[in-house]
Amino acid sequence: MRRNSGAAGAFLTLKPGREKSLKRRHPWVFAGAIARVEGNPASGDTVELRSSDGEFLAVAAFSPESQIRARVWDWKPRDIDAAFFGQRIAQAARARERLLCGNVTNSARLIHGESDGLPGVIADLFDDTVVVQLLAAGAERWRDAIADALGGLPAPFKVARVYERSDADVRALEGLPPKSGWLRGPPLTRPLIVREHGLQFKAEIESGHKTGYYLDQRDNHLFLKDISADKSVLDCFCYSGGFALHALAGGARSVTAIDSSGPALAAARANAELNNLPEYASKAEWIEADVFQQLRKFRDQARRFDIIVLDPPKLAPTAAHAEKAARAYKDANLLAFKLLNPGGVLMTYSCSGGVSPDLFQKIVAGAALDAGVSARIAAWQHAAADHPVALNFPEGEYLKGLVCHVAA
Ligand code: SAH
């Protein structure tokens, strides 16, 4: 008979004292915390988590190959089934409804993993197309239920198709191979356009980074647009032009954008054309180069900018990489401070989970000191609100940004 925990008779019993983080509702159980596994669960199966004295703690997905051995689906006994995913996904989508109903955008992160109660599940809506990443064994196990729920979201969502981009490196830690392809609906036959603050960007869902467009920088793109009038702007790590195009739309005098990826720069140029503003071409310069080398070149040429954006890729995936990453962040920020005109603005980001906001501020402060500039923090920035951080899951706060005003 099926148990009311929905765990179908599989149990993980923790070592004494190791239930503490679960009682604070942190959704991960590490391998070292587990005393016993009973019931022979397979990868992705639902298991009941119990304290060393047999108390029920949560129902969770079992990841036998990962150091994160279980991820919590729910804190009360319940069946984990298609209806569970239907409810959770509808709830997450409802929280994004207002964003999509206004003029800001037609695209949003619908599911942000643990912070939406769905560990290992990321889903981005681009216009009428959802791109989903299944990054943990439990998410993999429930692919069909998740695809059905996303494909069947009620109005105002108009989901015509669901595409899977489960090709992130973290799948290997779960013993899962990369997997991409159409899950629901007819494949796309036209470009998929993300609208953001009146601009258009093509989402490259099959070949682009992650799910195809970085929705997390939406608010920070707008911040740049608002301060760009008549400024010279340098966008480092520009990808498909999120910051660069907003600077152009904000009336920047000139925009220089750097990325080491040829396809990313081609996409950025195409996006500039898509927005059909002829003056963009004359004001914009697209440079295919390594940012660290290019900034040194600019330093040697004594080039200066009014605003510099630094939005590098994840340099420290975990805290273990933090030291090496810290040197790279410091290097880039130091160079950027040196290239700013007096009174200039540095918008600098870290999307590394392994670098805390506190550490990031220290790195940027050290860079300013070594560059010999005095600067103040004008704003702390974060991922847009459709990338929520659950209070019990601080790891969800991966993107942090500092806007620094350099003294005139
Ligand atoms: N700012 C973008 C997102 C940046 S993603 C936006 O708002 O949408 C990070 C980008 O850094 C990627 O496009 C990647 O190609 C680029 N990149 C990674 N390492 C680099 C390096 N050393 N030099 C230049 N670009 C790099």
Boltz pocket constraint, residues with backbone or C-beta under 6 A from the ligand:
constraints:
  - pocket:
      binder: B
      contacts: [[A, 214], [A, 217], [A, 236], [A, 237], [A, 238], [A, 239], [A, 240], [A, 241], [A, 242], [A, 243], [A, 258], [A, 259], [A, 260], [A, 261], [A, 264], [A, 289], [A, 290], [A, 291], [A, 292], [A, 311], [A, 312], [A, 313]]
      max_distance: 6.0
